[in-house]
């Protein structure tokens, strides 16, 4: 029989007892839920014969596989239960196919690569083998399918990984949509076509021109601050220090000159004159060789932020840039080893810098030509929004490594040298 139809068999019974008896019928085996018996029970006189019909209606599902399916009909006597018998038969169930295929997700996004899964459900009652291929009409993408062929038992589902990679990088501008087609071809059947898309993002961030303008303005302000405020202040401080150093020496010189006129301290005056010459040399050195402030060298920055959130919730992990420092990030590595589904964001305060769908990656790395810049006391935030935890997990968990440089912005004051006082 074909699944979804019906067929029947006839069971003939003879009462070989010497009393009127009633016989009941029971179907034994996997076909029992799909069989009906009419008439039942069957009442017969001694040496009487009768017939009953067993009707099979097997639905069009994967519950009964194609091929020979054995069954039995148990005939039980009401008067003599110990004399029950079972007759056996076989039903030849024809095969049918019902294949459902789906691309998950339909749209992936990234600067160079995207990740998908092809899910194939075998809703028929026969084993199938399906080949998977992918093409794009504009020849802008390359594809990797693992495995390229799936063998699926009735009522089961199987998955294949589909990697999408752009042939060329897209440097600057709004995201570009790259369309492609996935073909699932079960053996001996019509192929199934699945439409997908890859949203290719620009390599350079959109905020780069604004960042360059702000850096230029900052450089001009720092130059103006040095020439009009810091340098005059340093020179004035040096001159005041020189005057303070000269004052006591000048007073000692006048006293020595008076003593020499009186003929009491000629030797002392000569000594004070030598000290004055040394101080004048020091004043000349201080006023003519004023070095600009120096800044310490940048240090390597490497930190990992990790965060977990329950389904339908968002959580974040925060790093605050220390005071008097500028943080530049050149490398970001995302980690989603368990395969949770959700959204991962990297923000600078309220400004969103990166958004990634977690189902598109297990490990994902970024290397920036122009680094991400965080000023002093700005927050580097990693936020996760959980949609569906991995099998066996209650929360979605993910992490990210951030690498770059931490540059102090406060100048280092040179240690003052000791000035001879005479």
C-alpha positions as MATLAB code, in Angstrom:
seq = 'XXXXXXXXXXXXXXXXXXXXXXXXXXXXXXXXXXXXXXXXXXXXXXXXXXXXXXXXXXXXXXXXXXXXXXXXXXXXXXXXXXXXXXXXXXXXXXXXXXXXXXXXXXXXXXXXXXXXXXXXXXXXXXXXXXXXXXXXXXXXXXXXXXXXXXXXXXXXXXXXXXXXXXXXXXXXXXXXXXXXXXXXXXXXXXXXXXXXXXXXXXXXXXXXXXXXXXXXXXXXXXXXXXXXXXXXXXXXXXXXXXXXXXXXXXXXXXXXXXXXXXXXXXXXXXXXXXXXXXXXXXXXXXXXXXXXXXXXXXXXXXXXXXXXXXXXXXXXXXXXXXXXXXXXXXXXXXXXXXXXXXXXXXXXXXXXXXXXXXXXXXXXXXXXXXXXXXXXXXXXXXXXXXXXXXXXXXXXXXXXXXXXXXXXXXXXXXXXXXXXXX';
ca = [
       0.000    0.000    0.000;
       0.967    3.647   -0.452;
       1.162    5.701    2.750;
      -1.944    7.828    3.037;
      -4.151    5.153    1.410;
      -5.670    1.958    2.768;
      -5.718   -1.813    2.186;
      -7.385   -4.792    3.891;
      -7.082   -8.512    4.619;
      -9.779  -11.066    5.494;
      -9.523  -13.379    8.510;
     -11.693  -16.548    8.317;
     -12.602  -18.273   11.615;
     -14.215  -21.679   12.231;
     -15.701  -22.708   15.596;
     -14.624  -26.334   16.065;
     -16.035  -26.450   19.621;
     -19.358  -27.908   20.691;
     -20.830  -24.714   22.135;
     -21.778  -21.340   20.770;
     -18.668  -19.135   21.130;
     -17.675  -15.525   20.634;
     -14.310  -14.598   19.143;
     -12.463  -11.318   19.643;
      -9.631   -9.947   17.469;
      -6.470   -7.992   18.357;
      -3.771   -6.621   15.987;
      -0.189   -7.307   17.122;
       2.871   -5.322   15.920;
       3.816   -1.808   14.744;
       0.698   -1.569   12.552;
      -1.724   -1.918   15.478;
      -2.406    1.867   15.795;
      -3.316    2.021   12.097;
      -5.689   -1.017   11.877;
      -9.432   -1.445   12.419;
     -11.427   -4.739   12.495;
     -15.020   -5.174   11.349;
     -17.075   -6.936   12.433;
     -15.728   -7.604   15.916;
     -16.383   -9.565   17.944;
     -17.602  -12.529   15.813;
     -20.246  -14.957   17.250;
     -20.314  -18.516   15.787;
     -22.308  -21.715   16.366;
     -20.514  -25.072   16.635;
     -18.871  -25.950   13.299;
     -19.893  -22.508   12.084;
     -17.563  -20.279    9.995;
     -17.334  -16.541    9.729;
     -15.117  -13.786    8.329;
     -13.872  -10.447    9.625;
     -11.927   -7.755    7.738;
      -8.771   -5.992    8.958;
      -8.399   -2.535    7.355;
      -4.990   -0.809    7.412;
      -4.767    2.993    7.018;
      -1.085    3.967    7.303;
      -0.672    7.772    7.342;
       1.835    9.622    5.185;
       4.455   10.087    7.928;
       7.868    8.759    8.828;
       6.477    6.606   11.678;
       6.323    3.479    9.475;
       9.374    3.030    7.250;
       9.052    1.700    3.735;
       9.443   -2.033    3.086;
       7.926   -5.182    4.534;
       6.192   -4.649    7.887;
       5.053   -7.854    9.712;
       1.829   -7.980   11.729;
      -0.278  -10.522   13.584;
      -3.995  -11.050   14.226;
      -4.763  -12.639   17.594;
      -8.093  -14.554   17.712;
      -9.294  -15.133   21.296;
     -12.170  -17.442   22.295;
     -14.460  -16.186   25.025;
     -15.368  -19.706   26.172;
     -11.874  -21.183   25.876;
      -9.338  -18.314   26.320;
      -6.419  -20.764   26.506;
      -7.101  -21.829   22.911;
      -6.336  -18.362   21.435;
      -4.303  -18.358   18.194;
      -2.283  -15.759   16.241;
      -2.125  -15.647   12.447;
       0.658  -13.631   10.826;
       0.912  -11.517    7.707;
       3.135   -8.932    6.020;
       2.259   -5.464    4.702;
       4.442   -4.052    1.919;
       4.606   -0.269    2.572;
       5.632    1.820   -0.426;
       8.214    4.570    0.024;
       7.617    8.312   -0.263;
       9.847   11.361    0.136;
       9.187   14.662    1.872;
      12.268   16.871    2.276;
      12.337   20.267    3.986;
      15.449   22.474    3.822;
      16.231   25.783    5.555;
      19.148   28.271    5.615;
      20.054   29.563    9.107;
      20.397   32.510    9.289;
      19.252   33.813    5.940;
      21.501   36.892    6.287;
      24.983   37.031    7.792;
      27.218   40.080    8.098;
      30.926   40.820    8.385;
      33.851   42.610    6.749;
      35.105   39.521    4.908;
      33.333   36.332    6.046;
      29.885   35.114    7.079;
      28.683   31.816    8.533;
      25.446   29.891    7.925;
      23.973   26.438    8.516;
      21.890   24.378    6.091;
      19.249   22.312    7.935;
      17.614   19.358    6.104;
      14.614   17.463    7.563;
      13.658   14.033    6.156;
       9.891   13.856    6.685;
       9.486   10.820    4.416;
       9.681    7.121    5.268;
      12.867    6.302    3.295;
      16.522    7.175    3.783;
      17.742   10.022    1.556;
      21.127   11.388    0.437;
      21.285   15.100   -0.422;
      24.051   17.116   -2.121;
      24.588   20.782   -1.101;
      26.056   23.509   -3.344;
      26.055   27.330   -3.286;
      26.467   29.941   -6.065;
      26.156   33.705   -6.536;
      25.262   35.221   -9.875;
      27.756   38.114   -9.612;
      30.728   35.866   -8.734;
      31.647   38.108   -5.781;
      31.709   35.323   -3.175;
      33.361   31.972   -2.530;
      31.704   29.173   -0.532;
      32.804   26.340    1.742;
      30.304   23.535    2.526;
      31.118   20.929    5.207;
      30.019   18.240    4.562;
      28.960   18.549    0.925;
      26.674   15.482    1.169;
      24.280   14.378    3.950;
      22.595   10.986    4.465;
      19.455   11.310    6.593;
      17.258    8.598    8.114;
      13.423    8.918    8.098;
      12.147   11.394   10.681;
      15.639   12.789   11.311;
      17.389   16.093   10.538;
      20.995   16.864    9.621;
      23.065   20.072    9.380;
      25.901   21.291    7.152;
      28.166   24.302    7.762;
      28.208   26.948    5.023;
      31.027   29.521    4.986;
      30.681   32.639    2.804;
      33.744   34.764    1.953;
      33.954   37.930   -0.143;
      36.554   37.826   -2.916;
      37.519   41.486   -2.298;
      37.447   43.750    0.729;
      35.063   46.708    0.846;
      37.036   49.607    2.319;
      34.608   52.447    3.053;
      30.903   53.248    2.774;
      27.531   51.787    3.805;
      27.182   47.961    4.004;
      26.690   46.167    0.670;
      24.257   43.235    0.251;
      25.669   40.191   -1.621;
      22.939   37.738   -2.711;
      23.552   33.998   -3.195;
      21.627   30.738   -3.668;
      21.994   27.404   -1.863;
      20.844   24.286   -3.762;
      19.850   21.138   -1.822;
      19.512   18.201   -4.234;
      18.119   14.943   -2.741;
      19.061   11.905   -4.821;
      16.378   11.152   -7.420;
      14.243   14.194   -6.522;
      13.750   17.797   -7.545;
      16.326   20.138   -5.946;
      15.374   22.742   -3.345;
      16.578   26.340   -3.778;
      17.325   28.510   -0.704;
      18.003   32.249   -1.020;
      20.551   33.895    1.281;
      22.503   37.112    1.582;
      25.829   38.330    3.009;
      25.884   41.925    4.316;
      29.477   43.013    3.683;
      30.592   45.848    5.950;
      33.340   48.341    5.131;
      36.818   47.638    6.472;
      37.331   51.218    7.641;
      34.812   52.440   10.245;
      32.412   55.215    9.239;
      33.528   57.445   12.105;
      37.140   57.592   10.812;
      36.853   61.046    9.083;
      35.369   62.601   12.230;
      38.099   61.012   14.348;
      40.840   62.421   12.078;
      39.300   65.896   12.290;
      39.190   65.735   16.082;
      42.788   64.495   16.233;
      43.891   67.403   14.033;
      42.016   69.882   16.229;
      43.571   68.294   19.328;
      47.083   68.596   17.852;
      46.517   72.299   17.074;
      45.201   72.931   20.596;
      48.161   71.132   22.185;
      50.592   73.214   20.079;
      48.845   76.441   21.059;
      48.803   75.375   24.703;
      52.575   74.784   24.637;
      53.594   77.999   22.896;
      51.185   80.388   24.620;
      50.860   78.934   28.125;
      53.325   76.226   29.144;
      56.528   77.631   27.597;
      56.100   81.237   28.963;
      55.208   79.820   32.395;
      58.354   77.656   32.467;
      60.586   80.538   31.327;
      59.079   82.880   33.962;
      59.618   80.284   36.694;
      63.266   79.889   35.633;
      63.856   83.647   35.713;
      62.266   83.985   39.168;
      64.466   81.165   40.421;
      67.536   82.899   39.046;
      66.604   86.193   40.735;
      66.084   84.399   44.054;
      69.506   82.803   43.712;
      71.245   86.120   42.832;
      69.670   88.246   45.604;
      71.589   86.871   48.627;
      74.829   86.774   46.664;
      74.443   90.454   45.639;
      73.872   91.483   49.250;
      76.999   89.601   50.345;
      78.993   91.313   47.589;
      77.967   94.804   48.728;
      78.976   93.972   52.314;
      82.314   92.641   51.167;
      82.970   95.815   49.104;
      82.247   98.017   52.122;
      84.606   95.963   54.269;
      87.318   96.218   51.613;
      87.009  100.029   51.580;
      87.514   99.963   55.274;
      90.458   97.632   54.839;
      88.917   94.802   56.908;
      87.684   92.097   54.437;
      89.444   92.194   51.049;
      89.830   88.414   50.912;
      86.095   87.875   51.613;
      85.117   90.174   48.736;
      87.243   88.178   46.287;
      85.550   84.943   47.389;
      82.060   86.439   46.971;
      82.913   87.646   43.480;
      83.855   84.077   42.485;
      80.511   82.799   43.848;
      78.619   85.487   41.904;
      80.297   84.367   38.679;
      79.186   80.769   39.323;
      75.606   81.882   39.980;
      75.549   83.994   36.803;
      76.674   80.942   34.822;
      73.821   78.961   36.392;
      71.322   81.721   35.537;
      72.512   81.727   31.927;
      72.103   77.959   31.756;
      68.610   78.037   33.253;
      67.311   80.822   31.032;
      68.780   79.638   27.753;
      68.241   75.893   27.881;
      64.613   75.253   28.893;
      63.579   71.852   27.647;
      59.947   71.121   26.635;
      58.031   68.612   28.738;
      58.473   64.974   27.921;
      55.832   62.233   27.935;
      56.342   58.613   28.960;
      56.344   55.937   26.243;
      53.087   54.023   25.534;
      52.626   50.633   27.162;
      51.072   47.517   25.648;
      47.403   47.063   26.532;
      45.768   43.605   26.716;
      42.498   42.934   28.544;
      39.715   40.342   28.285;
      36.076   41.201   29.022;
      33.608   38.342   29.616;
      29.858   38.516   30.188;
      26.891   36.119   30.506;
      23.135   36.769   30.300;
      19.953   34.685   30.661;
      17.555   34.335   27.687;
      15.757   37.539   26.586;
      18.079   39.684   28.721;
      21.130   41.912   28.188;
      24.243   42.190   30.365;
      27.512   44.151   29.991;
      31.129   44.207   31.168;
      32.971   47.564   31.431;
      36.600   48.760   31.371;
      37.238   52.451   32.239;
      40.282   54.188   30.737;
      42.494   55.493   33.586;
      42.761   59.222   34.233;
      45.411   61.084   32.147;
      45.621   58.241   29.600;
      44.492   57.575   26.010;
      43.642   54.003   24.943;
      44.082   52.908   21.307;
      42.739   49.457   20.330;
      44.113   47.707   17.237;
      42.983   44.095   17.776;
      39.687   42.539   18.914;
      39.050   38.773   19.203;
      35.487   37.604   19.927;
      34.863   34.180   21.518;
      31.624   32.155   21.470;
      32.926   28.561   21.914;
      29.588   27.001   22.926;
      27.616   28.392   19.977;
      25.068   30.568   21.788;
      22.606   32.637   19.739;
      22.247   36.346   20.393;
      23.908   39.710   19.757;
      27.298   41.003   20.886;
      28.060   44.766   20.983;
      31.245   46.779   21.565;
      30.529   50.349   22.653;
      32.380   53.508   23.613;
      29.985   54.815   26.239;
      26.654   55.092   24.370;
      28.302   54.920   20.927;
      28.074   51.488   19.217;
      31.340   50.524   17.499;
      30.749   46.848   16.549;
      27.690   44.547   16.394;
      27.998   40.800   15.768;
      25.381   38.007   15.628;
      26.714   35.248   17.902;
      25.311   32.411   15.788;
      27.679   33.520   12.970;
      30.939   32.716   14.782;
      32.795   30.701   17.377;
      36.033   32.755   17.139;
      36.168   36.052   15.236;
      39.079   38.489   15.070;
      39.443   42.089   13.883;
      42.699   43.945   13.129;
      42.299   47.688   12.618;
      44.576   49.782   10.383;
      43.228   52.866   12.127;
      42.821   52.048   15.841;
      39.758   52.658   17.995;
      40.504   55.599   20.315;
      39.213   55.966   23.894;
      39.964   59.148   25.856;
      40.629   59.317   29.591;
      37.768   58.001   31.768;
      35.752   56.802   28.747;
      34.137   53.344   29.076;
      34.943   50.327   26.888;
      31.754   48.207   27.100;
      31.111   44.618   25.959;
      27.345   43.856   25.981;
      25.572   40.539   25.245;
      21.872   40.132   24.440;
      20.872   36.469   24.841;
      18.378   34.934   22.421;
      18.966   31.152   22.710;
      21.619   29.460   24.892;
      23.494   26.451   23.513;
      22.103   22.974   24.245;
      22.597   22.097   27.907;
      23.291   25.735   28.925;
      21.045   28.108   30.904;
      22.819   31.385   29.975;
      24.526   32.819   26.911;
      28.202   33.460   27.638;
      30.818   35.154   25.451;
      34.067   37.110   25.754;
      36.423   39.379   23.857;
      40.150   40.166   23.981;
      41.166   43.791   23.324;
      44.759   44.656   22.400;
      46.483   47.956   21.753;
      48.412   50.707   23.567;
      47.827   52.811   26.690;
      49.459   56.284   26.345;
      49.797   58.646   29.356;
      48.909   62.252   28.522;
      50.443   64.063   31.562;
      54.047   65.284   30.988;
      56.905   64.036   33.145;
      58.525   66.861   35.108;
      62.358   66.700   35.131;
      63.955   66.542   38.544;
      65.449   69.952   39.487;
      69.226   70.156   39.660;
      70.891   71.462   42.817;
      72.040   75.054   42.470;
      75.215   76.068   44.339;
      74.460   78.733   46.966;
      78.017   79.770   47.765;
];
